[in-house]
Amino acid sequence: MNSRMTKPRVLVTGAGGFIGGHLVSSLRETAASVRAVDIKPFDSWYQRFDDVENLELDLRLRDPCMTAARGIDEVYQLACDMGGMGFIENNKALCMLSVLINTHMLEATVHHGGSKFFYASSACVYNADKQRGYDVTPLRESDAYPAMPEDGYGWEKLFSERMCRHFAEDFGLTARVARFHNVYGPHGTWDGGREKAPAAICRKVVAAVADADHRIEIWGDGKQGRSFTYIDDCVEGIRRLMDSDLSEPINLGSSETVTINDLVDLVEDVAGVRLERSYKLDAPKGVDGRSSDNTMILDRLGWAPATPLRVGIERTYHWIEEQFAARASGGRYVE
């Protein structure tokens, strides 16, 4: 059933979230059927499609995972409790509990005879000693060991990567693992504490423009180096990875590295403003520098994320601008 000559029946967990919603949108074009699952009520999903099977299930529990995986050929496991740096640094236990979802979904996939499993990992698995200092050296896949990942969230991701490996070894499951690097874009979290840096900065600039208050607060000193991956590249990378023979974890991220100050500059350019900056030095800021080394993905998949940051930020900013205006006027919006 999983041959590329035959359309597979697919499950996307975390489908009400940012990446999950975009992935469901893409898979609708090529899958025989799509089942979309999330713990959130339907009216809180970022994107929901009437031509797929939408289920509200708590995948931290084993029985709902068994329900979700029944009759499925390919599982895309994106469900987890996570957010931006402010959330993951202050909710380590909640982030660790996502290991229940990964465990039960792997079990359920094998139990129901599913043949392919995608796991959404994170660049937070990388050794912290390789991310000290602002002179960013792009991270290779081998830099996850010796293990010293982000406390809480990163440890859960690294452990779940190992589970995927051992389920593949012991049960013959085809497992694919991608380490996401700061994915951003429209139809994602932009307020409320779980948003990541691009969305947070876009929202702050939108608010500064709307309120005619030309000030912005930046977490950290703004010198932190990052690479940011546009959502379309992320979805394309997932699909290419699932069609490949690449069994080891791989970076899925842009190699275009900027500082947080550079990112603010870019958002200001898009908005056509200049803001007075203040720096909250005691706020969660993550590692000093992190970027994606794309040697392996170019070599093995013949492709790598290539959407320029300027292009992605323009699209993201204008979408958040629309959501901000809708909220201010009492219209329908998602956060």
Stockholm file with secondary structure:
# STOCKHOLM 1.0

chainA/1-335         MNSRMTKPRVLVTGAGGFIGGHLVSSLRETAASVRAVDIKPFDSWYQRFDDVENLELDLRLRDPCMTAARGIDEVYQLACDMGGMGFIENNKALCMLSVLINTHMLEATVHHGGSKFFYASSACVYNADKQRGYDVTPLRESDAYPAMPEDGYGWEKLFSERMCRHFAEDFGLTARVARFHNVYGPHGTWDGGREKAPAAICRKVVAAVADADHRIEIWGDGKQGRSFTYIDDCVEGIRRLMDSDLSEPINLGSSETVTINDLVDLVEDVAGVRLERSYKLDAPKGVDGRSSDNTMILDRLGWAPATPLRVGIERTYHWIEEQFAARASGGRYVE
#=GR chainA/1-335 SS CCSTTSCCEEEEETTTSHHHHHHHHHHTTTCSEEEEEESSCGGGCSCCCTTSEEEECCTTSHHHHHHHHTTCSEEEECCCCCCSHHHHHHCHHHHHTTHHHHHHHHHHHHHTTCCEEEEEEEGGGSCGGGGCSSSCCCBCGGGGCSCCCCTTHHHHHHHHHHHHHHHHHHHCCEEEEEEECCEECSSSCCSSSCCCHHHHHHHHHHHHHHHTCCEEEEESCSCCEEECEEHHHHHHHHHHHHTSCCCSCEEESCCCEEEHHHHHHHHHHHHTCCCEEEEETTSCCCCSBCCBCCHHHHHHHSCCCCCCHHHHHHHHHHHHHHHHHHHHTTCCCCC
#=GC SS_cons         CCSTTSCCEEEEETTTSHHHHHHHHHHTTTCSEEEEEESSCGGGCSCCCTTSEEEECCTTSHHHHHHHHTTCSEEEECCCCCCSHHHHHHCHHHHHTTHHHHHHHHHHHHHTTCCEEEEEEEGGGSCGGGGCSSSCCCBCGGGGCSCCCCTTHHHHHHHHHHHHHHHHHHHCCEEEEEEECCEECSSSCCSSSCCCHHHHHHHHHHHHHHHTCCEEEEESCSCCEEECEEHHHHHHHHHHHHTSCCCSCEEESCCCEEEHHHHHHHHHHHHTCCCEEEEETTSCCCCSBCCBCCHHHHHHHSCCCCCCHHHHHHHHHHHHHHHHHHHHTTCCCCC
//
